[in-house]
Amino acid sequence: MPNHPVRRPVALIAWCSTAAIGAATATGAAATSTYAVCAVGLFALGGGALAAYRTVRAAENRTDLVVLEHLRLDPRLTAEALATVLGLRPAAVQLSLHRLASARQLPSSTTPPSPGS
């Protein structure tokens, strides 16, 4: 497994572009009263938005797994140390720690992040 989670920005850009094109198509079609085309645009908008959401959630899940793996090896690692080791922003690691703490998946000797840190 690599030191840091694999990022897939190309897929996210593609799905967001699909959603944007769908929104533009739906808006243009509604303005000209071509409702069948509007429906297709709305379908593209919804599908693109859902796929973008799932792409982001998959990336977050991979980040959570990598953070959890490193914490199991050394539960005393801080969020900043994890961010440095994984090549991530400290905020991304804090969010991951928060998700893991909420799901009660943190190793027992790891303290969850405080809201102010």
SVG drawing of the C-alpha trace seen along z (x, -y; Angstrom):
<svg xmlns="http://www.w3.org/2000/svg" viewBox="-42 -31 48 33">
<polyline fill="none" stroke="black" stroke-width="0.4" points="0.0,0.0 1.4,-3.4 2.3,-5.9 -0.7,-8.1 -4.2,-7.6 -4.6,-7.6 -6.3,-10.7 -8.6,-10.7 -9.2,-14.4 -9.8,-13.6 -12.9,-11.5 -14.2,-14.2 -13.7,-16.9 -15.4,-14.7 -18.5,-14.1 -18.7,-17.7 -18.5,-18.7 -21.3,-16.3 -23.4,-17.8 -22.7,-21.3 -23.5,-20.5 -26.7,-18.8 -27.7,-21.9 -26.9,-24.2 -28.8,-21.9 -31.8,-21.7 -31.9,-25.5 -31.7,-26.2 -34.3,-23.5 -36.7,-24.8 -36.3,-28.4 -37.3,-27.2 -40.0,-24.8 -38.4,-21.6 -39.2,-19.6 -37.9,-16.2 -34.4,-17.7 -34.9,-19.4 -35.5,-16.0 -32.4,-14.6 -30.4,-17.6 -31.8,-17.0 -31.0,-13.4 -27.4,-14.2 -27.2,-16.8 -28.4,-14.3 -26.2,-11.5 -23.2,-13.7 -23.8,-15.0 -24.3,-11.6 -21.2,-10.2 -19.1,-13.2 -20.4,-12.6 -19.6,-8.9 -16.1,-9.7 -15.4,-12.0 -16.7,-9.5 -14.5,-6.7 -11.5,-9.0 -12.4,-9.8 -12.8,-6.1 -9.4,-5.4 -7.9,-8.2 -9.7,-6.8 -8.2,-3.3 -4.7,-4.7 -5.0,-6.9 -6.3,-3.9 -3.5,-1.6 -0.9,-4.1 -2.6,-4.7 -2.7,-0.9 1.1,-0.8 1.7,-3.9 -1.4,-5.1 0.6,-8.1 0.9,-9.8 -0.6,-13.3 -2.7,-14.6 0.1,-16.8 2.6,-13.9 0.1,-11.8 -0.4,-14.6 3.3,-14.8 3.8,-11.0 0.8,-10.7 1.4,-13.8 -2.0,-15.2 -3.3,-18.5 -3.7,-18.5 -7.4,-19.4 -8.0,-16.2 -6.4,-14.1 -8.5,-15.9 -11.7,-15.1 -10.6,-11.5 -9.9,-11.2 -13.3,-12.8 -15.0,-10.3 -13.1,-7.4 -13.9,-8.6 -17.6,-9.0 -17.6,-5.4 -15.7,-4.2 -12.9,-2.8 -9.9,-4.5 -7.5,-2.3 -8.1,-2.5 -4.9,-4.4 -5.6,-7.1 -7.3,-10.2 -9.9,-11.8 -9.1,-15.3 -10.4,-18.2 -12.7,-20.6 -10.3,-23.5 -7.2,-21.9"/>
</svg>
